[in-house]
Amino acid sequence: MASLFPHSADGVCRLLDPGAGIGSLSSAFLERCISGALAFRKIEITAFEFDEILHGELKNTLAGYVERLPIAYEIIGGDFIEEAVNRMQFGNDIGFSHAILNPPYKKISSDSRHRLLLRQAEIETVNLYSAFVALTLSLMTPGGYVVAIIPRSFCNGPYYRPFRDILLAGSAIRHMHLFESRNKAFKDDDVLQENIIILLERRGQQGNVTVTTSTDDSFADLAMHTHPFDRIVLPDDPERFIHIPTSPRFNAIERSVAIRYSLEDIGIKVSTGPVVDFRLKEHLRTMPEPGTVPLLYPCHFNGQNTEWPKAGVNKPNAIQRNSETEKWLYPNGFYCVVRRFSSKEEKRRIGASVVQPDTFVDAEVLGFENHLNVLHENKQGLSEALARGLAVYLNTTAVDENFRRFSGHTQVNATDLKLMKYPSRENLISLGKKAKWIGSDQQAIDQLFQELEE
């Protein structure tokens, strides 16, 4: 992290370390100054740390550099979010030249004090880590550099769109380092998504972006490439997803002239399964009985096979059909469904299956639980060939590789599926007709992708 700061020759450094802990990141920065890679006439450090128990060790860390570098430091307790918002509102102490941070990771509830404070600063975000980065950027002088290690979840999804807007409008992305494993770099943290180190320049002119990757924190297999910014944020993407390409080569989706349609272009909609089981608990039944209809969870799908009802899975198989549940149900038919969550280190992020109506021969309607995304036509079923074509396309290695460029966590949102590019409706139907008998054979699925026509 400290090595990402560009070389500087002279001047005053004002270093901000929000959530400083015992001072490990500030120490790494100061060690780089000692090595001569960074040179300043004076270094002023402001270290925020909420946990006062750590203040003694933090002070010892920083004091150890007083005789080796021209530094002065202050340690501030209390709430960084509150203090930063106050400084922004009253214009106090905005002008840090460097910042290095490993912010806390915790959701911010919509009615919390932190959410209200952030709104005073015109920051709308859903997690402490993105709040810390947004506030840090606001406290920087133009041309100031921020290095942060954060989860990759902000790169896509609707909830982080306001944060992406803040980041892209207020800074230039200079460098991103991706840890490709979700369980090796941070073994003690039960990480459910990839983490990145990002270098931002406050109000910088956006240019090419350097992307480095390593499996873990040993950096033994470090790889580096430079990409034009239009590969990082696609020019026609209204959601401004941030892609992290891991190779200078264009992937199969980027190269294909046949993959250029949106779901809207081909007349398909995608929705999150509307049945939220804990809200409809009184209407759920373990097994089908008179007056119920099938309720489908991800566990009912294994590749292209559907097993329903399924015993011993600790999930209900049916939901009552009545006036309270009717609006959440879909007509029985062919649908393409995609699991919203994959398990840790699973080979594929996207797992698509086909709902086959003859599995539920006596059912007029079906319930889709909230952990499924459903591709449909105005809440109606698809033709069999179209449903199968969508499933086989989404299960290709090419789609999985492309998806990983902008998503590093275990969730597949309906918005992600909506913003992806697809073959034409005709090509999807053609795929579906060919795919009916190939099942889950990955090599056969990828071969069908290769045969797509313009």
Protein Blocks (a to p, Z undefined) as FASTA:
>chain_A
ZZmpccdfbdcdddddehklnommmmmmmmmmmnopaccfbdcdddddfblmlmmmmmmm
mmmmmmmpccdddddehjfklmmmmmmmnopaiaifbdcdddddddddfkbmklmmmmmn
opacfbfklmmmmmmmmmpcehiacdddddfklmgcjklmmmmmmmmmmpccfbdcddfb
fklmmmmnopabdcddddddehiacddddddddfblnommgccddddfklmmcfklmnlp
acddfbfbdcfklmpmkloccfklnopacdddfbdfklmmmmpcfbacehiacdddfklp
ghjaccdddehklpafbdcddfklmmmpccddddddddfbdcehiabfbdcddddfklmm
mbmbdcddfkbccddeehiacdfklmmmmmmmmmpmklmmmmmmmocbfbdcfklmmmpc
cddfklmmmmmmmmmmnojafklmmmmmmmpcZZ
